[in-house]
Amino acid sequence: EAKTTEVPDVGGKDEAGAEKMIQDANLTVVHETEFSDEVEQGKVISSDPKAGTEVDEGTEVTIVVSKGAEQATVPNLKNKSASEAESALADAGLSGSSSEEYSDDVPEGKVISQSIDPGSKVSKGTTVSYVVSKGPETKYVNVPGLGGYKEADARSRLENAGLTVGNVSYAYSNTVGEGYVIDQTASPGSSVEEGTSVGFTVSRGPEPQQPEEPSGGDGTDTGDGTETQPD
């Protein structure tokens, strides 16, 4: 009559230790391997028949040993669009996590950098963070006041503030001296994008007065180009 024995519990044991336990139970060991995210490499994931099963001595017991988490190669995401980066990561069995920041060098919508270097070997399912460019940062500056400045000084003030000189017009003014700025197209102190054009109006001084028409005399025209004056 064949003797029976119980399959030992080798789950979580290292491969060599599991093999000895099974052999000590007068059973035969068959080895298999597979990837596992939960069980450390070299440790037993499971056995077939299961632990505690009553079997005849000499029965083959297959143990499945972990190869650790399956490895994936990190793709190069730089200069890809966000959708292209996500697709490349998915194809490699990885996940992505994006963020954004301004960049003067990388076009808007393209990947600037990634958290794990391209070509690195990592576990399947690992999350790779990457940064997508928002393009150059829009800078804002305050519009300087130009009133009371000469035209040349007004131009300098705009340029020094990071703005460009827009349309310059000229108008008569009875209150602002000739050559000085009367008003401007953007309010002083307002915030505008760097490089915005700001125009202004320069005074020509008071409008010239029209000469008065000479008044006629009281003499009588004689018809010959002379005029007789009354006594």
C-alpha positions as CSV (number, residue, x, y, z in Angstrom):
1,E,0.0,0.0,0.0
2,A,1.4,3.4,-1.0
3,K,2.2,5.7,1.9
4,T,0.7,9.1,1.9
5,T,2.1,12.4,3.1
6,E,1.1,16.0,3.4
7,V,2.4,18.7,1.1
8,P,4.3,21.1,3.2
9,D,3.6,24.9,3.2
10,V,6.5,26.4,1.3
11,G,4.8,29.7,0.4
12,G,7.3,32.6,0.9
13,K,10.2,30.2,1.5
14,D,13.4,30.6,-0.5
15,E,13.7,28.1,-3.3
16,A,16.4,25.9,-1.7
17,G,14.6,25.7,1.6
18,A,11.3,24.9,-0.1
19,E,12.9,22.1,-2.1
20,K,14.4,20.5,1.1
21,M,11.0,20.7,2.9
22,I,9.3,18.9,0.0
23,Q,12.0,16.3,-0.3
24,D,11.9,15.6,3.4
25,A,8.2,14.8,2.9
26,N,9.3,12.2,0.4
27,L,8.0,14.2,-2.5
28,T,9.5,15.2,-5.8
29,V,10.1,18.8,-6.7
30,V,9.4,20.5,-10.0
31,H,10.6,24.1,-10.4
32,E,8.8,26.9,-12.3
33,T,9.3,30.7,-12.3
34,E,7.1,33.7,-13.0
35,F,7.2,37.4,-12.4
36,S,5.5,38.8,-9.3
37,D,4.9,42.3,-7.9
38,E,4.1,40.9,-4.5
39,V,6.6,38.1,-3.8
40,E,10.3,38.9,-3.5
41,Q,12.6,37.4,-6.2
42,G,13.8,33.8,-5.3
43,K,10.8,33.2,-2.9
44,V,8.1,30.6,-3.5
45,I,4.8,32.1,-4.8
46,S,2.7,28.9,-4.7
47,S,2.8,25.1,-4.9
48,D,0.7,22.5,-6.8
49,P,-0.7,20.5,-5.1
50,K,-1.5,23.1,-2.4
51,A,0.0,23.1,1.0
52,G,-1.9,20.6,3.3
53,T,-3.0,18.3,0.5
54,E,-2.7,14.6,1.3
55,V,-0.8,12.9,-1.5
56,D,1.1,9.6,-2.2
57,E,4.8,9.7,-1.4
58,G,6.9,10.4,-4.5
59,T,4.2,12.7,-5.9
60,E,5.6,15.6,-8.0
61,V,5.0,19.0,-6.3
62,T,5.5,22.0,-8.6
63,I,6.7,25.1,-6.9
64,V,6.4,28.5,-8.6
65,V,9.4,30.7,-7.7
66,S,9.2,34.5,-8.1
67,K,11.4,36.3,-10.6
68,G,10.5,39.6,-8.9
69,A,8.6,42.3,-10.6
70,E,8.7,42.3,-14.3
71,Q,11.2,44.8,-15.7
72,A,10.5,47.5,-18.2
73,T,12.7,49.9,-20.1
74,V,12.0,53.6,-19.6
75,P,11.4,55.3,-23.0
76,N,12.8,58.7,-23.9
77,L,10.0,61.2,-23.4
78,K,11.9,64.5,-24.2
79,N,10.4,66.7,-26.9
80,K,7.4,64.4,-27.2
81,S,3.9,65.8,-26.6
82,A,2.0,64.8,-23.5
83,S,-0.1,62.3,-25.4
84,E,2.9,60.8,-27.1
85,A,4.7,60.5,-23.8
86,E,1.6,58.7,-22.2
87,S,1.4,56.4,-25.2
88,A,5.2,55.5,-25.0
89,L,4.9,54.8,-21.3
90,A,1.8,52.6,-21.7
91,D,3.5,50.6,-24.5
92,A,6.4,50.0,-22.0
93,G,4.0,48.9,-19.3
94,L,4.6,52.1,-17.2
95,S,2.4,54.9,-15.9
96,G,2.9,58.6,-16.3
97,S,2.4,61.7,-14.1
98,S,2.7,65.1,-15.8
99,S,3.3,68.6,-14.5
100,E,3.9,71.9,-16.3
101,E,6.4,74.7,-16.1
102,Y,7.5,77.6,-18.2
103,S,10.5,77.2,-20.6
104,D,12.3,79.6,-22.9
105,D,14.0,76.7,-24.7
106,V,11.4,73.9,-25.2
107,P,8.3,74.6,-27.3
108,E,5.0,74.7,-25.6
109,G,3.4,71.3,-25.2
110,K,6.6,69.3,-25.4
111,V,8.3,67.3,-22.6
112,I,11.2,69.2,-20.9
113,S,12.4,66.4,-18.6
114,Q,11.5,63.1,-16.9
115,S,12.1,61.7,-13.4
116,I,13.8,58.4,-14.6
117,D,16.5,58.4,-17.2
118,P,15.7,56.9,-20.6
119,G,16.9,53.3,-20.9
120,S,16.7,52.6,-17.1
121,K,15.2,49.3,-16.1
122,V,12.3,49.5,-13.6
123,S,9.4,47.4,-12.5
124,K,6.4,47.2,-14.7
125,G,3.8,49.6,-13.5
126,T,6.3,52.1,-12.2
127,T,5.2,55.8,-12.5
128,V,7.5,58.0,-14.5
129,S,6.9,61.8,-13.8
130,Y,7.6,64.2,-16.6
131,V,7.4,68.0,-17.1
132,V,5.7,69.6,-20.1
133,S,6.6,73.1,-21.3
134,K,4.2,75.9,-21.1
135,G,6.4,78.0,-23.4
136,P,8.1,81.2,-22.4
137,E,6.6,82.9,-19.3
138,T,4.5,86.0,-20.0
139,K,6.0,88.8,-18.1
140,Y,4.0,91.8,-17.0
141,V,5.3,95.3,-16.3
142,N,3.8,98.5,-15.0
143,V,3.3,101.4,-17.4
144,P,5.3,104.5,-16.3
145,G,3.7,107.9,-16.2
146,L,4.7,110.1,-19.1
147,G,2.8,113.3,-18.3
148,G,5.1,116.2,-17.7
149,Y,8.1,114.6,-19.6
150,K,9.6,115.7,-22.8
151,E,9.1,113.4,-25.8
152,A,12.6,112.0,-25.7
153,D,12.4,111.3,-22.0
154,A,9.0,109.7,-22.5
155,R,10.4,107.3,-25.1
156,S,13.3,106.4,-22.7
157,R,10.9,105.7,-19.8
158,L,8.8,103.3,-22.0
159,E,11.9,101.5,-23.3
160,N,13.4,101.2,-19.8
161,A,10.2,99.7,-18.5
162,G,10.3,96.9,-21.2
163,L,7.7,98.5,-23.4
164,T,7.7,99.7,-27.0
165,V,6.9,103.2,-28.2
166,G,3.6,103.2,-30.0
167,N,2.0,106.0,-32.1
168,V,3.2,109.5,-31.1
169,S,0.8,112.3,-32.0
170,Y,0.9,116.0,-31.5
171,A,-1.8,118.5,-30.4
172,Y,-2.2,122.0,-29.3
173,S,-2.6,122.6,-25.6
174,N,-3.2,125.8,-23.6
175,T,-2.2,124.0,-20.3
176,V,0.8,121.9,-21.2
177,G,4.0,123.4,-22.5
178,E,5.3,122.8,-25.9
179,G,7.2,119.5,-26.3
180,Y,5.8,117.9,-23.1
181,V,3.5,114.9,-23.0
182,I,-0.2,115.6,-22.6
183,D,-1.6,112.1,-22.3
184,Q,-0.9,108.4,-23.1
185,T,-2.8,105.4,-24.4
186,A,-2.2,103.2,-21.3
187,S,-2.9,104.4,-17.8
188,P,0.1,105.1,-15.6
189,G,0.7,102.2,-13.2
190,S,-1.4,99.7,-15.1
191,S,0.0,96.2,-15.7
192,V,0.6,95.1,-19.3
193,E,2.5,92.4,-21.0
194,E,6.2,93.2,-21.6
195,G,6.8,94.6,-25.0
196,T,3.3,96.2,-25.3
197,S,3.2,99.4,-27.4
198,V,2.2,102.5,-25.6
199,G,1.5,105.7,-27.5
200,F,1.3,109.3,-26.3
201,T,0.4,112.8,-27.3
202,V,2.9,115.7,-27.3
203,S,1.9,119.3,-26.8
204,R,2.5,121.8,-29.6
205,G,1.8,124.6,-27.2
206,P,-1.1,127.0,-27.4
207,E,-2.9,127.1,-30.7
208,P,-1.9,130.2,-32.7
209,Q,-4.4,133.0,-32.8
210,Q,-5.8,134.0,-36.2
211,P,-5.1,137.6,-37.2
212,E,-8.1,139.9,-37.1
213,E,-9.5,141.3,-40.3
214,P,-8.8,145.1,-40.7
215,S,-11.9,147.2,-40.2
216,G,-13.1,149.4,-43.1
217,G,-12.8,153.3,-43.0
218,D,-15.6,155.9,-43.0
219,G,-14.4,157.6,-46.2
220,T,-16.2,157.6,-49.5
221,D,-14.8,155.8,-52.5
222,T,-14.4,158.2,-55.4
223,G,-14.0,155.4,-57.9
224,D,-10.5,156.4,-58.9
225,G,-8.7,154.5,-56.1
226,T,-8.9,157.4,-53.7
227,E,-11.1,157.9,-50.8
228,T,-12.4,161.2,-49.5
229,Q,-12.4,161.6,-45.8
230,P,-15.2,163.5,-44.1
231,D,-14.4,166.9,-42.7
